[in-house]
Amino acid sequence: MKAESQAATEQPFFCNLSAMDADQRKHHRELTERLRQSVKEVRELADGYGFRFPAETADITLVAEWVALERLCCPFFAFQLEVGSDHKPLWLRITGREGVKPFMQSEFGIK
């Protein structure tokens, strides 16, 4: 019974772009394109994917801004930013419940 009630309250896997206004959607698209070009490595995780970026201040800001918008349209994702010391890379980990990886593969073009 508990699993049924939990499944009933979970958000479905689809991007609800109407959760953002027109300016936010435009900015989200621009950020997405910039970040796609900046990804240095993709790692598969048990429950999602990790993306490595340069740890420059501008990249950290862009990733954080993208996360703030992405969580509006995809509330089923969990995000983790890791900024290492001594200019180690920035990692963005996006995870979620069962089924999130195929969704990410499709939406983010991960092979």
C-alpha positions as a Markdown table, in Angstrom:
| # | Residue | x | y | z |
|---|---|---|---|---|
| 1 | Met | 0.0 | 0.0 | 0.0 |
| 2 | Lys | 2.8 | 2.4 | 0.8 |
| 3 | Ala | 4.5 | 1.9 | -2.6 |
| 4 | Glu | 1.1 | 2.6 | -4.3 |
| 5 | Ser | 0.6 | 5.9 | -2.4 |
| 6 | Gln | 4.2 | 7.0 | -3.1 |
| 7 | Ala | 3.8 | 6.2 | -6.8 |
| 8 | Ala | 0.6 | 8.3 | -6.9 |
| 9 | Thr | 2.4 | 11.4 | -5.5 |
| 10 | Glu | 5.5 | 11.2 | -7.7 |
| 11 | Gln | 5.9 | 13.6 | -10.6 |
| 12 | Pro | 5.8 | 12.0 | -14.0 |
| 13 | Phe | 8.8 | 12.2 | -16.3 |
| 14 | Phe | 8.1 | 15.1 | -18.6 |
| 15 | Cys | 9.4 | 18.6 | -18.9 |
| 16 | Asn | 6.8 | 21.1 | -18.0 |
| 17 | Leu | 8.1 | 24.1 | -19.9 |
| 18 | Ser | 5.0 | 26.1 | -18.9 |
| 19 | Ala | 6.4 | 26.2 | -15.4 |
| 20 | Met | 8.7 | 29.0 | -16.8 |
| 21 | Asp | 7.6 | 32.3 | -18.4 |
| 22 | Ala | 8.7 | 33.1 | -22.0 |
| 23 | Asp | 11.8 | 35.0 | -20.9 |
| 24 | Gln | 12.9 | 32.1 | -18.6 |
| 25 | Arg | 12.3 | 29.5 | -21.3 |
| 26 | Lys | 14.5 | 31.6 | -23.8 |
| 27 | His | 17.2 | 32.0 | -21.2 |
| 28 | His | 17.0 | 28.3 | -20.3 |
| 29 | Arg | 17.5 | 27.3 | -23.9 |
| 30 | Glu | 20.5 | 29.7 | -24.2 |
| 31 | Leu | 22.1 | 28.3 | -21.0 |
| 32 | Thr | 21.4 | 24.7 | -22.1 |
| 33 | Glu | 23.3 | 25.3 | -25.4 |
| 34 | Arg | 26.2 | 27.0 | -23.7 |
| 35 | Leu | 26.5 | 24.2 | -21.1 |
| 36 | Arg | 26.3 | 21.5 | -23.7 |
| 37 | Gln | 29.4 | 23.0 | -25.4 |
| 38 | Ser | 31.2 | 23.2 | -22.0 |
| 39 | Val | 30.7 | 19.6 | -20.9 |
| 40 | Lys | 34.1 | 17.9 | -20.6 |
| 41 | Glu | 33.0 | 14.5 | -19.5 |
| 42 | Val | 29.8 | 12.6 | -18.7 |
| 43 | Arg | 29.7 | 9.8 | -16.2 |
| 44 | Glu | 27.0 | 7.3 | -15.7 |
| 45 | Leu | 25.8 | 7.0 | -12.0 |
| 46 | Ala | 23.6 | 4.4 | -10.5 |
| 47 | Asp | 20.6 | 6.8 | -10.5 |
| 48 | Gly | 21.5 | 9.4 | -13.1 |
| 49 | Tyr | 24.5 | 11.1 | -14.7 |
| 50 | Gly | 27.4 | 13.4 | -13.7 |
| 51 | Phe | 28.7 | 16.1 | -15.9 |
| 52 | Arg | 32.1 | 17.6 | -15.6 |
| 53 | Phe | 32.7 | 21.3 | -16.4 |
| 54 | Pro | 35.6 | 23.7 | -16.0 |
| 55 | Ala | 35.6 | 25.3 | -12.6 |
| 56 | Glu | 35.9 | 28.8 | -13.8 |
| 57 | Thr | 33.6 | 31.3 | -12.0 |
| 58 | Ala | 31.6 | 31.9 | -15.1 |
| 59 | Asp | 30.9 | 28.2 | -15.5 |
| 60 | Ile | 29.9 | 27.8 | -11.9 |
| 61 | Thr | 27.4 | 30.6 | -12.2 |
| 62 | Leu | 26.0 | 29.3 | -15.5 |
| 63 | Val | 25.5 | 25.8 | -14.1 |
| 64 | Ala | 23.8 | 27.1 | -10.9 |
| 65 | Glu | 21.5 | 29.4 | -13.0 |
| 66 | Trp | 20.6 | 26.5 | -15.3 |
| 67 | Val | 19.8 | 24.3 | -12.3 |
| 68 | Ala | 17.5 | 27.0 | -10.8 |
| 69 | Leu | 15.5 | 27.0 | -14.1 |
| 70 | Glu | 15.7 | 23.3 | -14.8 |
| 71 | Arg | 14.2 | 22.4 | -11.5 |
| 72 | Leu | 11.1 | 24.4 | -12.3 |
| 73 | Cys | 10.3 | 22.3 | -15.4 |
| 74 | Cys | 11.7 | 19.0 | -14.2 |
| 75 | Pro | 10.9 | 18.8 | -10.4 |
| 76 | Phe | 11.6 | 15.0 | -10.4 |
| 77 | Phe | 15.4 | 15.6 | -10.7 |
| 78 | Ala | 17.8 | 16.0 | -7.8 |
| 79 | Phe | 20.8 | 18.2 | -8.4 |
| 80 | Gln | 24.2 | 18.2 | -6.7 |
| 81 | Leu | 27.0 | 20.7 | -7.5 |
| 82 | Glu | 30.5 | 19.9 | -6.4 |
| 83 | Val | 33.2 | 22.6 | -6.8 |
| 84 | Gly | 36.5 | 21.2 | -5.7 |
| 85 | Ser | 39.4 | 23.0 | -4.2 |
| 86 | Asp | 42.6 | 24.0 | -6.1 |
| 87 | His | 40.8 | 24.5 | -9.5 |
| 88 | Lys | 39.5 | 20.9 | -9.5 |
| 89 | Pro | 36.6 | 20.5 | -12.0 |
| 90 | Leu | 33.0 | 21.4 | -11.3 |
| 91 | Trp | 30.7 | 18.4 | -11.3 |
| 92 | Leu | 26.9 | 18.6 | -11.8 |
| 93 | Arg | 25.2 | 15.4 | -10.8 |
| 94 | Ile | 21.6 | 14.9 | -11.8 |
| 95 | Thr | 19.8 | 12.0 | -10.3 |
| 96 | Gly | 16.3 | 10.7 | -9.6 |
| 97 | Arg | 14.1 | 7.7 | -9.1 |
| 98 | Glu | 14.0 | 4.6 | -11.2 |
| 99 | Gly | 13.4 | 5.5 | -14.9 |
| 100 | Val | 15.2 | 8.8 | -14.8 |
| 101 | Lys | 18.3 | 7.6 | -16.7 |
| 102 | Pro | 16.4 | 6.7 | -19.9 |
| 103 | Phe | 14.6 | 10.0 | -19.7 |
| 104 | Met | 17.9 | 11.9 | -19.4 |
| 105 | Gln | 19.4 | 9.9 | -22.3 |
| 106 | Ser | 16.5 | 11.0 | -24.5 |
| 107 | Glu | 16.2 | 14.6 | -23.3 |
| 108 | Phe | 20.0 | 15.3 | -23.0 |
| 109 | Gly | 21.1 | 13.2 | -26.0 |
| 110 | Ile | 23.3 | 10.9 | -23.8 |
| 111 | Lys | 24.5 | 7.8 | -25.6 |
